[in-house]
Amino acid sequence: MNKVYNSITDRIINQLEKGTAPRIAVTEKSSNAKTGKMMVTKSDRNTCPSSCPFYRDGCYGEYGPVSWHWKKMEVGTNATGTPVETDWDCALAKISALPEDVIWRHNEVGDLPSGKTCEDINKDLLKDLVSANGDSKGFTYTHKTKTKKNLQLIKFANDNGFTINLSADSLDHADELVKENVGPVAVVLPIDQKTNLDTPDGNKVVICPNVTHKKTCKDCGLCQISSRKVVVGLPAHGVKKKSVSLRVDAKVMMEK
């Protein structure tokens, strides 16, 4: 059974260390054709590290339908003025209520909760998230991989049932992240990369089954397996996929 999430008011917490919780919106049954009908969340832009190569420059969350929902949850209302629930504690309560073994996706957009800067992971808030996940099968991705402290927190989550994929921006970068040995790795690839391949160090890259077999995340679950050895390859997608693909393709050519 999932652990019961205890509200912040039930615990003694150093608020200075804890920092400000992000806005987080929960969609209990997504209509996204890629994820399938599963619970998904979105976190606000303040969680995104500015070091991400797609930060305000190709991020799929900035364009198209996803961007509309992202903007709505950040202002707290939808187009008709109806309130959109974005409270961190309410979101964790919904996550905690999930049955065991149910797969769900954290952060269709956004990243892990920030600490003192957007590049840091907030230890206490991440532990809240891991605790709320309990025995359900939550997974997400992060670009916050540049410090040893962050890597240790990512390992903690992966060791305790909440899967965090380390996001790589090239095949060489994927090799670097695999060597950290703190969790599974996913890498963005050129838009036309539809077959499996190897990294320069010989790590196997498996193209996302949604691309190759039209499987939804709900039916696939590959990215949720924290112990997997293969790197998941994600061909560029979204409204800006062509420009993202050109940048990624340039990196691939440099690495050959």
N, C-alpha and C positions, 0 to 999 in steps of 0.2 A: 504494500500500500504506500501511497505517497506520504511523505512527511507532512504534517500539518504546518502551514506557514504561520509563524507568529508575527503579529504586526510590530512595527517599529516601536510603538508606544508600550509594548510589553517587554521591551529590553532596554538595558542601560547601554547607550551607544555614545561614543565620542563624536559629536556632530561635526566637529572640525575635520576629523579624520574621514568621516563618512562622506562628506561632501553633499552636493545637490543631486538628487535622483533625477534621471532624465524623464521626459515625457515618453510614454510607451503606450501604444494602442494595440488592442487585441482584436483580431478577426477570428471568431470561433470556428467558422467553416469557410475557408477561402474559395473564391471563384476563379483563382489563378489557374490557368490550364497546365502550367508547369508543375506547381506544387501539388495540385489535386485538392480534394475537399478535406483539408486538415487545418488545425489551428495555426495561425501565423501571427507574428507581431511586427510592429514597426517602431523604431526608436528615432528620436529627433536628431537633427543635423549636428547638434553640439557633441554628439558621441563620435562623429566621424573624425579620424586623424587627418590633419592637413598634409601629412606626408604620403597619404594614399595617392598614387599617380593619377587616379581618376577623380580626385577631389574637385568638384565643380568644373570638371573638364572631361566629360564623357561618362560620368556615373549614370547608370540607367535610371536611378531614382530621381534624377533631375528632369526627366522628360517623359512625356506620354502619360497614360492612365495612372501609373504608379506615383508620379509626381503630384497628381491631383489629390490622391489620398494622403500623401506625405504632408502636403501643405495644410490639408484640412485638420489632420491630427495635431499639427503644431500650433494652430490657432485655437483649437479646442471646439470648433463647430464645423458642421458640413455646409453645403451650399444653401440650405434652407434655414440655417441658423440653429439647427438642432445640435445640442451638445454632443461632442465626441469624447468618450471617456479616455483619458490619457494618464491617469494616476498610476504611479509605480506600484503602490501597495495593492491596488485593485487588480492590476495585471498579474502580480505574483499570486494573488488568491485564486485567480482563474487557472493559472498554470498548475498550482498546487492541487486543484480539484480534478485534474485530468486522471483518468484511470491508468494503472500501470501498463507499460509496454505500448502505450499509444504514441505514435510519432508526431512531432510538431516542429515547426520551423521558427526560430527566433530571428528577427531582423531581416525581413524582406528588404528593408532599407535601414541604414544606420549601423552602428557598431556597438561594441560592449560599453557599459557605463564608464564615463570618464572620471579620472581622479583630479589632481591639481591642474593638469592640462589635458587637452583632447588627445594627446599621445599616450596618456597613462590609462591603465585599467584600475577602476576603483575596487579595491580588495573586498570591502564589506558588501558593496552592492552585488558584486559577482557571487559572493558566497550566498547572499539572499537568493539569487537566481538559481544556483545549483541546488540549494535546499528545496526551493519550490518545485523544481523539476522532479525531485525524488526518484521514483521508479518509472516515470514516463521517459520517452525517448526524444528528448529535445536535442536540436543541433543548430549550429550557426557557423559563421565565418568571421574572421577578424583580420584587419591590416595592422593591428597593434602588436607587432611582433619584433620591435626593434630594441627592446631592453630586456635584460635578464629577469628583472622583476616581473614584467608582463609575461614572459615565457613561463616563469614558475607558476603564475596564476592560471595560465592556460593549461598547464600540466595538471594542476589541482582539479580543475573542472573536468578534464578528460578522465582523470583517475576516479572521479566521483559521480560518473553517470551522465554528465552533460557534455556533449561533444562540441568542441570548438575546432573548426578547420582553420589552419593557418593559410592565409591568402597569399599566393605567389604571383608575381607579375611577369615572370619569364621562366624558362626551363632551368637556367642557372640558379635563379632565386629559389625555385622549388627544391633543388639539390641542397642549398644552404639551409632551408627550413627543415628538410628531412633530417639533416645531421643534428639538429637541435633535439630531436627525439622527445618532443613534448606533446605531440598530437598529430593527427592526420593533416595532409596538405592538399590544397586545391590550387590549380593554376589556370589563369586566363590564357587563351590560345587564339590564333587567327581564326576568323570567321569560317574559313573553308576547311579547317582541320577536322575531319570526320572519322579518322581512323586512329587506333591506338598507336602510341609511339613510346620511345624511351628518352629520358633526360640524358645530358652529357655524362652523368655518373652512372647511368644504367638503371635508374629507377623507372619502373613501369608506369606509364600514364594511360589511364582508361578514360575514354571520352564519356562524358555524362550520358547515361542511358536515355535521358529525355531526348537527346539529339539523335542517338543511334537507333533506339527502339521505341520512342514516344512514351516511355514510362514516366509516370508522375513521381514526384518525391515520395508521396504517400505509399506508392506501390514498390518503389525501388529501395530506398533506405541506405544506399551506399554511403552517402555523406554523413550518415548518423553513426557509422561504425568507427569508433575511436581507435580501435586496435588495427585497422586495416593498414597494409603496407603500400598499396598502390596509391598514386597521386590521381585525383580526379581532374580531368581536363575539361575546362568550361570555355567552349568557343565564344568569342565576343557576341553579345546579344544586346537588345534594347534599341532605342531610336538612334543612338550614336554608335551603333556597332561597327559601321564601316570605318569611322575615324579611329575608334579603339583598335580595330583589327590592323589597321595600317601601322600603328605604333607598336603593337605586339609583334607583328610580322617583322618589323625592322629589328627588334631585339633578337628574334629567332635567327635572322640572317647573320647578325653579329656574333651569335654564339656558335655558329657552325664553323 
